[in-house]
Amino acid sequence: MLLFGIIQVPVMIVLATILALLLESASAKWPGLFRAAYFMPYGVPGVIATILWSFLYVPGLSPIVDVAGWVGLDLDFLGASSVLWSIANIVTWSYAGYNMLIIVAQLKAIPNELYEAARVDGATPFQVAWRIQIPLIVPALMLTTVFSIIGTLQLFAEPQVLSKVAPAIDSQFTPNLSAFTTAFAYNDYNVAAAQAVLIAVVAFALSFVFLRFTNREDS
C-alpha cells in the first residue's frame, strides 16, 4: 500500500490537475460536456468498475491482450508484478474526475482581474497556468491529496473482486482486505477490530504528516 500510494496518488493528482487546467483554459470547447464525461466514472460503483476492467485484464476475454499477442507482446495484467498497477489504473480511472471537479471549483474562484492582467502583460497560457493558477489551487491540491491518501488505506473492493481472477491477490493484499478476512473468514473479530483501529490511526497519521509537511513548505 505504501508503494501504491507513493506512485498512484501523485499520478492521479497530476492527471486531475491537467484535466482541470485544460477544461478551464480560455480555448476549451464544450467544457461542460467533457467535465461530465471525466466525472462519469466516479458514478460507477467500485465493484462494477472492477468487473468492467477485469474484462480488459483477463486473457481470452481482453481485446487488449489479444491484440498485443498478435504483435508478439505477452501482457499479463494480473501477474504478481503487475496486478497492483492494474488496480491503480482502476482507482485512477474512477477518482481522477472527482478530484478534477474539486480543482475546477478552486480555479473558478480565481478573480478574472488576474487573468486580464496576465493577458495585458502578454503571458502565454502555460505561464498563466504555472504562475497564477497552480499557486492559487494549492489548497485544493492538498485536499485531494489527503483524500487520496485516506482512500489508499481504504482500498478493498477492487482487490477483492480481482482476487477471483488474479491468484497473486491473497487475503492479506490490502489492510482492509486483511481485516475483512480476519473477521468474516476466521471469525476473529477482536483482531479484526484491532486492525480496523490501526488502519484509522495510520490514515490519520499519514494525513497529519502530509499537512504538516506542506504547511512547513508554505511557510
C-alpha positions as CSV (number, residue, x, y, z in Angstrom):
1,M,0.0,0.0,0.0
2,L,2.9,2.3,0.6
3,L,4.2,1.7,-2.9
4,F,0.7,2.1,-4.3
5,G,0.3,5.5,-2.5
6,I,3.7,6.8,-3.4
7,I,3.1,6.2,-7.2
8,Q,-0.6,6.2,-7.8
9,V,-1.6,9.2,-5.7
10,P,0.8,11.7,-7.4
11,V,-0.1,10.3,-10.8
12,M,-3.8,10.8,-10.2
13,I,-3.4,14.3,-8.7
14,V,-1.3,15.4,-11.7
15,L,-3.8,13.9,-14.1
16,A,-6.7,15.6,-12.3
17,T,-4.8,18.9,-12.3
18,I,-4.0,18.7,-16.0
19,L,-7.7,17.9,-16.9
20,A,-8.9,20.8,-14.7
21,L,-6.5,23.3,-16.3
22,L,-7.4,22.2,-19.8
23,L,-11.2,22.5,-19.1
24,E,-10.8,25.9,-17.6
25,S,-8.5,27.3,-20.3
26,A,-9.9,30.1,-22.5
27,S,-9.7,27.9,-25.6
28,A,-11.5,24.9,-24.2
29,K,-14.5,23.8,-26.3
30,W,-17.6,22.2,-24.7
31,P,-16.1,22.2,-21.2
32,G,-19.4,21.2,-19.6
33,L,-19.6,18.1,-21.8
34,F,-16.0,17.0,-21.1
35,R,-16.4,17.8,-17.4
36,A,-19.3,15.5,-17.2
37,A,-17.5,12.8,-19.2
38,Y,-14.4,12.9,-17.0
39,F,-16.6,12.8,-13.8
40,M,-18.8,10.0,-15.0
41,P,-16.5,7.1,-13.9
42,Y,-16.9,8.3,-10.3
43,G,-20.6,7.4,-10.5
44,V,-19.8,3.8,-11.3
45,P,-19.6,1.7,-8.1
46,G,-16.1,0.3,-7.4
47,V,-17.3,-3.3,-7.7
48,I,-18.9,-2.7,-11.1
49,A,-15.8,-0.7,-12.3
50,T,-13.6,-3.5,-11.3
51,I,-15.7,-6.1,-13.1
52,L,-15.7,-3.9,-16.3
53,W,-11.9,-3.5,-16.2
54,S,-11.4,-7.2,-15.5
55,F,-12.8,-8.0,-18.9
56,L,-9.8,-6.0,-20.3
57,Y,-7.4,-7.8,-18.0
58,V,-8.3,-11.5,-18.3
59,P,-6.6,-13.4,-21.1
60,G,-9.1,-14.8,-23.5
61,L,-11.6,-12.0,-22.8
62,S,-9.4,-9.0,-23.2
63,P,-9.1,-7.5,-26.7
64,I,-6.0,-5.6,-25.5
65,V,-4.3,-8.9,-24.6
66,D,-5.4,-10.4,-27.9
67,V,-4.1,-7.5,-30.0
68,A,-0.8,-7.5,-28.0
69,G,-0.4,-11.2,-28.7
70,W,-0.8,-10.7,-32.4
71,V,2.2,-8.3,-32.4
72,G,4.3,-10.6,-30.2
73,L,3.7,-8.9,-26.8
74,D,2.9,-11.0,-23.8
75,L,0.8,-8.8,-21.5
76,D,-0.1,-10.1,-18.1
77,F,-2.3,-7.5,-16.2
78,L,-3.0,-9.9,-13.4
79,G,0.5,-11.2,-12.7
80,A,2.3,-10.8,-9.3
81,S,4.4,-7.9,-10.5
82,S,1.6,-6.1,-12.4
83,V,-1.7,-6.6,-10.6
84,L,-1.1,-3.8,-8.2
85,W,-0.8,-1.4,-11.1
86,S,-3.9,-2.8,-12.7
87,I,-5.7,-1.9,-9.5
88,A,-4.1,1.6,-9.6
89,N,-5.4,2.1,-13.1
90,I,-8.9,1.3,-12.0
91,V,-8.7,3.7,-9.0
92,T,-7.2,6.4,-11.1
93,W,-10.0,6.0,-13.7
94,S,-12.6,6.1,-11.0
95,Y,-11.4,9.1,-9.0
96,A,-9.4,11.4,-11.3
97,G,-12.7,13.1,-12.4
98,Y,-13.8,13.6,-8.8
99,N,-10.5,15.2,-7.9
100,M,-10.7,17.2,-11.1
101,L,-14.0,18.8,-10.0
102,I,-12.6,19.9,-6.7
103,I,-9.7,21.6,-8.5
104,V,-12.1,23.1,-11.1
105,A,-14.1,24.7,-8.2
106,Q,-10.9,26.2,-6.9
107,L,-10.0,27.5,-10.4
108,K,-13.4,29.2,-10.7
109,A,-12.7,31.1,-7.5
110,I,-9.7,32.9,-9.1
111,P,-10.6,36.6,-9.8
112,N,-10.8,37.4,-13.5
113,E,-8.7,40.5,-12.9
114,L,-5.6,38.3,-12.6
115,Y,-6.3,36.8,-16.0
116,E,-6.8,40.2,-17.5
117,A,-3.6,41.5,-16.0
118,A,-1.7,38.4,-17.3
119,R,-3.2,39.0,-20.8
120,V,-2.1,42.6,-20.8
121,D,1.4,41.6,-19.8
122,G,1.5,39.1,-22.7
123,A,1.5,35.9,-20.6
124,T,1.2,32.7,-22.5
125,P,-1.4,30.0,-21.5
126,F,1.4,28.0,-19.9
127,Q,2.7,31.0,-17.9
128,V,-0.9,31.7,-16.7
129,A,-1.2,28.1,-15.6
130,W,2.2,27.9,-14.0
131,R,2.4,31.3,-12.3
132,I,-1.2,32.1,-11.5
133,Q,-3.5,29.0,-11.5
134,I,-1.3,26.4,-9.9
135,P,-0.1,28.5,-7.0
136,L,-3.7,29.5,-6.2
137,I,-5.1,26.0,-6.3
138,V,-2.6,24.6,-3.8
139,P,-5.4,24.3,-1.1
140,A,-7.4,22.1,-3.5
141,L,-4.4,20.0,-4.3
142,M,-3.7,19.4,-0.7
143,L,-7.3,18.4,0.0
144,T,-7.4,16.0,-2.9
145,T,-4.1,14.5,-1.9
146,V,-5.3,13.9,1.7
147,F,-8.5,12.3,0.3
148,S,-6.4,10.1,-1.9
149,I,-4.1,9.1,1.0
150,I,-7.1,8.0,3.0
151,G,-8.6,6.3,0.0
152,T,-5.4,4.3,-0.4
153,L,-5.7,2.7,3.0
154,Q,-9.4,2.1,2.3
155,L,-8.7,0.0,-0.8
156,F,-11.0,-3.0,-0.6
157,A,-13.5,-3.6,-3.4
158,E,-11.0,-3.7,-6.3
159,P,-8.6,-6.3,-4.9
160,Q,-11.5,-8.4,-3.5
161,V,-13.2,-8.6,-6.9
162,L,-9.9,-9.2,-8.8
163,S,-8.9,-11.9,-6.4
164,K,-11.3,-14.2,-8.2
165,V,-9.2,-14.0,-11.4
166,A,-5.8,-13.0,-10.0
167,P,-4.1,-15.6,-7.9
168,A,-1.4,-13.0,-6.9
169,I,-4.1,-11.3,-4.7
170,D,-4.3,-13.1,-1.4
171,S,-6.3,-12.3,1.8
172,Q,-3.6,-10.0,3.1
173,F,-3.2,-7.9,0.0
174,T,-4.5,-4.7,1.5
175,P,-5.1,-3.7,5.1
176,N,-8.9,-3.6,4.7
177,L,-9.0,-6.9,2.9
178,S,-7.0,-8.4,5.7
179,A,-9.3,-7.0,8.4
180,F,-12.3,-8.3,6.4
181,T,-10.9,-11.8,6.1
182,T,-9.9,-11.9,9.7
183,A,-13.4,-11.0,10.8
184,F,-15.6,-13.0,8.4
185,A,-13.4,-15.9,7.3
186,Y,-11.6,-16.6,10.5
187,N,-14.3,-15.2,12.9
188,D,-11.6,-13.4,14.9
189,Y,-13.5,-10.2,15.5
190,N,-11.1,-8.9,18.2
191,V,-8.1,-9.0,15.9
192,A,-10.2,-7.5,13.1
193,A,-11.3,-4.7,15.3
194,A,-7.7,-4.0,16.3
195,Q,-6.7,-4.0,12.6
196,A,-9.5,-1.5,11.8
197,V,-8.4,0.8,14.6
198,L,-4.8,0.6,13.4
199,I,-5.9,1.4,9.8
200,A,-7.7,4.5,11.1
201,V,-4.7,5.6,13.2
202,V,-2.3,5.2,10.2
203,A,-4.7,7.1,7.9
204,F,-4.8,10.0,10.4
205,A,-1.0,9.9,11.0
206,L,-0.2,10.0,7.2
207,S,-2.7,12.8,6.6
208,F,-1.3,14.8,9.6
209,V,2.3,14.3,8.5
210,F,1.5,15.4,4.9
211,L,-0.4,18.5,6.1
212,R,2.4,19.5,8.5
213,F,5.0,19.0,5.8
214,T,3.1,21.0,3.2
215,N,2.3,23.8,5.7
216,R,6.0,24.0,6.6
217,E,6.9,24.2,2.9
218,D,4.5,27.1,2.5
219,S,5.8,29.0,5.5
